[in-house]
Structures are given as structure tokens and as C-alpha cells.
């Protein structure tokens, strides 16, 4: 039974991500947990205990959150009535990242699927701040679904890697699960900055190849391109349905998203983006 956490702010973007998740795992037994977090602009428990207005505002937020989650669950049941899926609800007075951390420690989810932007998304920004914070702090894989992306069965998965870290079975398992379910091909893309791989990189590459033995896969190598250029060039020749990266301090992910301002990166994300923590072992 796969456990998927679906954070929502009830925006169109979050509904789009929920729809994608339900379709991606339509043939798998899953527990989907809808999560809405809320925090009043100003909250001091001592103050609220002595201020009826503040207590009423807080209670209204609680009721609104629960009512909207109920409506969302009914919408899912109406549009995606799937006996393989169980829909749970969580409404929490907490920040999103803190709540996710606590839920992961409690064993609530194996993976998170969410939209790239929320209700106040700015088109010039690739990811909303919530998504960035979740990706960078989550202890499990996070899949970000671009705004208005329409579900399509994943037939080609792009997995850029610099082979700098030793791969673990648990890190690769989310890729294997999707590739196996959809008979998809995994394209491993290495951007080279030196003539030859180091012995350690070569060893890591062979380990990765071993994990992909039972699925279709291809290894690609390009020279002297930056990461965003390599990704864009590859997608011009191969229609990619999912992009996967490992998030570690020396990874493509860091180079692509954290060494330049989000608004200025030269990469337009058009497909679901699965980020797997390097600490996910």
C-alpha cells in the first residue's frame, strides 16, 4: 500500500497535482492523505485565551479548512471513484514544512505530490516558496506538477546524474516503480566536464546500471554544456514525461535551482519533476 501525501491550498494548481497523482497511481493500492495547513497572521495563545474575537477567527479558520477538505474529498470521489484508493484528510495548525516533517516521522507518507505554485503563484517564478521549502527539507521523494500540466502516461523518464554519489536501492526505487508500472524507459543523462569519469564515478554508474537491469534504459553523455542547456537539448529530441533528480550538495539539482535566482534560471519546467533526497536510504 503506497502512502501519498497531497498538500493542498485549494488552488487550481493543487487540484491539478492531485488529479495527476490519482491518475499516475490509478492501478495501485494507495492511501492518499489530503493535507491543509493554516497559520493565522498573528497568533499568541495567551492573547487568544483572553480575546474572544481572535478565538472566533481561529475557530473559523479551523472550520473552513475542514469544510474545504470534505468538499475536496467528495470531488475526488465524484471524478476518480477508485476502489484501490483510500482518501484521508488532515487539517493542521502548523507550517507546511514542520507538519510534513512530523507526518513523515509518524509514517504517514512514502512520497509527496504537490503543485509547483499555490493560490498566489507568480508566473515569472518557476516554483512557489512552499514547493521549494518542501523539496529542500522533505525526507522522502517529492513530485512537483507544473501548473496546468495534463496527465500523460510516462513512457520516457529523464534522470540526469553526475555519478558523484553512491546510489542506494531506496533512492532508485521510486523511478523503478513508475518505469515498471508503465513499461517506461529511463534515460540517464551525464553532463561531462572532464575527459573521463573518475574510478568512483564509474563504480557509481555501474551500480546504477545494475538497478536498471530489468527495465528499458539508455545512458547518454554530453560534453561542455551547462545543466539547463543539456536538459533543454535532450527534450528537443526525446519527449520526456517525467524529470527525476537526486537532491544533494553536489547535484544537478543544486546547480540548477540554488546557485542562481529562481526567476533567472534558464530552464522552463514543463513536465512533472520528481526530487529524491540523497539522504533517502
C-alpha positions as a Python dict, from the first residue, in 0.01 Angstrom:
ca = {
    (1, 'X'): (0, 0, 0),
    (2, 'X'): (167, 320, -121),
    (3, 'X'): (115, 624, 101),
    (4, 'X'): (100, 958, -83),
    (5, 'X'): (71, 1298, 84),
    (6, 'X'): (-118, 1562, -117),
    (7, 'X'): (-68, 1912, 28),
    (8, 'X'): (-340, 2150, -86),
    (9, 'X'): (-425, 2517, -55),
    (10, 'X'): (-742, 2454, -259),
    (11, 'X'): (-599, 2634, -562),
    (12, 'X'): (-641, 2515, -920),
    (13, 'X'): (-273, 2426, -922),
    (14, 'X'): (-302, 2199, -621),
    (15, 'X'): (-612, 2031, -768),
    (16, 'X'): (-417, 1969, -1088),
    (17, 'X'): (-142, 1796, -888),
    (18, 'X'): (-398, 1586, -701),
    (19, 'X'): (-559, 1483, -1030),
    (20, 'X'): (-219, 1382, -1167),
    (21, 'X'): (-140, 1173, -860),
    (22, 'X'): (-471, 988, -874),
    (23, 'X'): (-417, 904, -1241),
    (24, 'X'): (-49, 814, -1209),
    (25, 'X'): (-127, 555, -942),
    (26, 'X'): (-472, 451, -1066),
    (27, 'X'): (-374, 83, -1079),
    (28, 'X'): (-202, 72, -740),
    (29, 'X'): (-345, 35, -392),
    (30, 'X'): (-282, 372, -227),
    (31, 'X'): (-370, 582, 72),
    (32, 'X'): (-384, 947, -34),
    (33, 'X'): (-377, 1196, 251),
    (34, 'X'): (-507, 1545, 176),
    (35, 'X'): (-319, 1795, 391),
    (36, 'X'): (-414, 2157, 452),
    (37, 'X'): (-209, 2367, 692),
    (38, 'X'): (-301, 2710, 821),
    (39, 'X'): (-144, 2969, 1048),
    (40, 'X'): (-310, 3296, 1147),
    (41, 'X'): (-105, 3605, 1068),
    (42, 'X'): (-67, 3678, 1440),
    (43, 'X'): (-101, 3402, 1693),
    (44, 'X'): (-23, 3414, 2065),
    (45, 'X'): (-207, 3152, 2269),
    (46, 'X'): (-210, 3370, 2581),
    (47, 'X'): (-359, 3659, 2385),
    (48, 'X'): (-616, 3439, 2217),
    (49, 'X'): (-728, 3298, 2550),
    (50, 'X'): (-831, 3647, 2652),
    (51, 'X'): (-965, 3776, 2325),
    (52, 'X'): (-1297, 3642, 2201),
    (53, 'X'): (-1254, 3791, 1854),
    (54, 'X'): (-918, 3619, 1799),
    (55, 'X'): (-1058, 3288, 1922),
    (56, 'X'): (-1352, 3322, 1683),
    (57, 'X'): (-1117, 3395, 1392),
    (58, 'X'): (-908, 3089, 1475),
    (59, 'X'): (-1214, 2865, 1504),
    (60, 'X'): (-1340, 2996, 1170),
    (61, 'X'): (-1009, 2901, 1009),
    (62, 'X'): (-1035, 2550, 1153),
    (63, 'X'): (-1392, 2508, 1028),
    (64, 'X'): (-1309, 2649, 684),
    (65, 'X'): (-1013, 2413, 645),
    (66, 'X'): (-1214, 2106, 743),
    (67, 'X'): (-1513, 2201, 526),
    (68, 'X'): (-1294, 2258, 222),
    (69, 'X'): (-1117, 1925, 277),
    (70, 'X'): (-1455, 1750, 296),
    (71, 'X'): (-1560, 1915, -30),
    (72, 'X'): (-1230, 1819, -193),
    (73, 'X'): (-1266, 1455, -85),
    (74, 'X'): (-1618, 1448, -232),
    (75, 'X'): (-1486, 1597, -557),
    (76, 'X'): (-1224, 1322, -576),
    (77, 'X'): (-1486, 1055, -510),
    (78, 'X'): (-1707, 1202, -781),
    (79, 'X'): (-1439, 1231, -1050),
    (80, 'X'): (-1199, 949, -956),
    (81, 'X'): (-1403, 681, -785),
    (82, 'X'): (-1132, 416, -748),
    (83, 'X'): (-1173, 118, -512),
    (84, 'X'): (-793, 86, -495),
    (85, 'X'): (-767, 433, -337),
    (86, 'X'): (-837, 542, 19),
    (87, 'X'): (-869, 917, 79),
    (88, 'X'): (-774, 1053, 421),
    (89, 'X'): (-782, 1414, 542),
    (90, 'X'): (-560, 1618, 771),
    (91, 'X'): (-617, 1977, 877),
    (92, 'X'): (-330, 2119, 1082),
    (93, 'X'): (-248, 2442, 1259),
    (94, 'X'): (119, 2439, 1160),
    (95, 'X'): (362, 2544, 891),
    (96, 'X'): (363, 2314, 591),
    (97, 'X'): (726, 2201, 626),
    (98, 'X'): (700, 2135, 1000),
    (99, 'X'): (380, 1938, 957),
    (100, 'X'): (531, 1731, 675),
    (101, 'X'): (835, 1652, 890),
    (102, 'X'): (615, 1531, 1175),
    (103, 'X'): (393, 1327, 944),
    (104, 'X'): (692, 1158, 782),
    (105, 'X'): (831, 1062, 1123),
    (106, 'X'): (488, 919, 1205),
    (107, 'X'): (493, 706, 888),
    (108, 'X'): (206, 884, 713),
    (109, 'X'): (364, 904, 367),
    (110, 'X'): (620, 749, 134),
    (111, 'X'): (601, 1032, -120),
    (112, 'X'): (466, 1385, -160),
    (113, 'X'): (293, 1513, -474),
    (114, 'X'): (212, 1883, -497),
    (115, 'X'): (173, 2170, -740),
    (116, 'X'): (459, 2399, -832),
    (117, 'X'): (270, 2712, -728),
    (118, 'X'): (-15, 2787, -494),
    (119, 'X'): (-313, 3019, -495),
    (120, 'X'): (-93, 3328, -522),
    (121, 'X'): (151, 3183, -777),
    (122, 'X'): (354, 3427, -982),
    (123, 'X'): (404, 3319, -1341),
    (124, 'X'): (760, 3455, -1355),
    (125, 'X'): (865, 3222, -1071),
    (126, 'X'): (921, 2857, -1154),
    (127, 'X'): (830, 2723, -810),
    (128, 'X'): (632, 2881, -529),
    (129, 'X'): (813, 2923, -199),
    (130, 'X'): (615, 2641, -33),
    (131, 'X'): (724, 2395, -301),
    (132, 'X'): (1088, 2497, -275),
    (133, 'X'): (1085, 2466, 104),
    (134, 'X'): (918, 2124, 89),
    (135, 'X'): (1159, 1994, -175),
    (136, 'X'): (1461, 2115, 17),
    (137, 'X'): (1352, 1985, 357),
    (138, 'X'): (1148, 1670, 290),
    (139, 'X'): (1293, 1335, 393),
    (140, 'X'): (1109, 1148, 118),
    (141, 'X'): (1062, 1193, -260),
    (142, 'X'): (863, 1498, -371),
    (143, 'X'): (697, 1524, -711),
    (144, 'X'): (612, 1876, -829),
    (145, 'X'): (348, 1905, -1102),
    (146, 'X'): (367, 2210, -1331),
    (147, 'X'): (69, 2441, -1348),
    (148, 'X'): (-198, 2308, -1587),
    (149, 'X'): (8, 2001, -1687),
    (150, 'X'): (-231, 1742, -1830),
    (151, 'X'): (-170, 1383, -1726),
    (152, 'X'): (5, 1162, -1978),
    (153, 'X'): (134, 812, -1922),
    (154, 'X'): (509, 828, -1853),
    (155, 'X'): (692, 650, -2133),
    (156, 'X'): (1028, 827, -2109),
    (157, 'X'): (1187, 933, -1782),
    (158, 'X'): (1488, 1164, -1779),
    (159, 'X'): (1733, 1110, -1493),
    (160, 'X'): (2036, 1344, -1504),
    (161, 'X'): (2327, 1229, -1290),
    (162, 'X'): (2686, 1330, -1235),
    (163, 'X'): (2759, 990, -1070),
    (164, 'X'): (2919, 1163, -772),
    (165, 'X'): (2724, 977, -504),
    (166, 'X'): (2687, 602, -447),
    (167, 'X'): (2330, 506, -533),
    (168, 'X'): (2112, 322, -284),
    (169, 'X'): (1823, 90, -371),
    (170, 'X'): (1568, 304, -184),
    (171, 'X'): (1669, 617, -379),
    (172, 'X'): (1617, 445, -713),
    (173, 'X'): (1301, 255, -615),
    (174, 'X'): (1056, 540, -697),
    (175, 'X'): (1198, 552, -1051),
    (176, 'X'): (1179, 174, -1087),
    (177, 'X'): (819, 167, -964),
    (178, 'X'): (697, 413, -1226),
    (179, 'X'): (908, 263, -1505),
    (180, 'X'): (783, -87, -1427),
    (181, 'X'): (417, 14, -1399),
    (182, 'X'): (420, 196, -1735),
    (183, 'X'): (690, -2, -1919),
    (184, 'X'): (876, 328, -1943),
    (185, 'X'): (1235, 386, -2048),
    (186, 'X'): (1480, 559, -1816),
    (187, 'X'): (1724, 795, -1987),
    (188, 'X'): (2029, 860, -1769),
    (189, 'X'): (2199, 1183, -1877),
    (190, 'X'): (2552, 1271, -1773),
    (191, 'X'): (2696, 1617, -1845),
    (192, 'X'): (3073, 1574, -1860),
    (193, 'X'): (3321, 1841, -1759),
    (194, 'X'): (3629, 1622, -1787),
    (195, 'X'): (3753, 1369, -2042),
    (196, 'X'): (3689, 1056, -1837),
    (197, 'X'): (3482, 956, -1537),
    (198, 'X'): (3679, 906, -1218),
    (199, 'X'): (3702, 548, -1086),
    (200, 'X'): (3443, 636, -820),
    (201, 'X'): (3205, 783, -1076),
    (202, 'X'): (3245, 476, -1296),
    (203, 'X'): (3170, 249, -1000),
    (204, 'X'): (2858, 450, -916),
    (205, 'X'): (2748, 433, -1278),
    (206, 'X'): (2780, 54, -1281),
    (207, 'X'): (2578, 32, -960),
    (208, 'X'): (2305, 240, -1120),
    (209, 'X'): (2308, 24, -1432),
    (210, 'X'): (2259, -281, -1213),
    (211, 'X'): (1943, -134, -1063),
    (212, 'X'): (1803, -76, -1412),
    (213, 'X'): (1877, -427, -1540),
    (214, 'X'): (1510, -529, -1560),
    (215, 'X'): (1373, -213, -1724),
    (216, 'X'): (1440, -33, -2051),
    (217, 'X'): (1717, 221, -2006),
    (218, 'X'): (1974, 420, -2200),
    (219, 'X'): (2285, 604, -2084),
    (220, 'X'): (2360, 937, -2253),
    (221, 'X'): (2661, 1163, -2221),
    (222, 'X'): (2712, 1522, -2339),
    (223, 'X'): (3019, 1744, -2317),
    (224, 'X'): (3067, 2104, -2212),
    (225, 'X'): (2707, 2213, -2161),
    (226, 'X'): (2553, 2361, -1853),
    (227, 'X'): (2276, 2158, -1692),
    (228, 'X'): (1980, 2361, -1814),
    (229, 'X'): (2113, 2361, -2173),
    (230, 'X'): (2167, 1986, -2162),
    (231, 'X'): (1814, 1924, -2034),
    (232, 'X'): (1655, 2150, -2292),
    (233, 'X'): (1862, 1997, -2576),
    (234, 'X'): (1769, 1645, -2471),
    (235, 'X'): (1399, 1727, -2458),
    (236, 'X'): (1415, 1864, -2812),
    (237, 'X'): (1494, 1513, -2939),
    (238, 'X'): (1309, 1294, -2687),
    (239, 'X'): (962, 1357, -2542),
    (240, 'X'): (1013, 1331, -2168),
    (241, 'X'): (716, 1268, -1937),
    (242, 'X'): (895, 1290, -1601),
    (243, 'X'): (1219, 1453, -1489),
    (244, 'X'): (1394, 1296, -1188),
    (245, 'X'): (1684, 1431, -985),
    (246, 'X'): (1865, 1343, -665),
    (247, 'X'): (1893, 1640, -433),
    (248, 'X'): (2240, 1651, -280),
    (249, 'X'): (2500, 1919, -224),
    (250, 'X'): (2692, 1841, -541),
    (251, 'X'): (2394, 1758, -757),
    (252, 'X'): (2248, 1893, -1078),
    (253, 'X'): (1953, 1996, -866),
    (254, 'X'): (2159, 2235, -656),
    (255, 'X'): (2334, 2378, -962),
    (256, 'X'): (2005, 2424, -1142),
    (257, 'X'): (1793, 2571, -867),
    (258, 'X'): (2003, 2715, -589),
    (259, 'X'): (2311, 2874, -746),
    (260, 'X'): (2102, 3130, -930),
    (261, 'X'): (1786, 3319, -853),
    (262, 'X'): (1471, 3122, -924),
    (263, 'X'): (1338, 3394, -1154),
    (264, 'X'): (1656, 3393, -1361),
    (265, 'X'): (1721, 3025, -1424),
    (266, 'X'): (1725, 2934, -1790),
    (267, 'X'): (1509, 2625, -1758),
    (268, 'X'): (1137, 2603, -1817),
    (269, 'X'): (990, 2307, -1633),
    (270, 'X'): (712, 2157, -1845),
    (271, 'X'): (685, 1803, -1704),
    (272, 'X'): (641, 1654, -1356),
    (273, 'X'): (960, 1685, -1155),
    (274, 'X'): (1046, 1410, -904),
    (275, 'X'): (1312, 1508, -649),
    (276, 'X'): (1461, 1232, -435),
    (277, 'X'): (1669, 1330, -128),
    (278, 'X'): (2020, 1188, -126),
    (279, 'X'): (1954, 1105, 241),
    (280, 'X'): (1658, 881, 146),
    (281, 'X'): (1813, 545, 234),
}
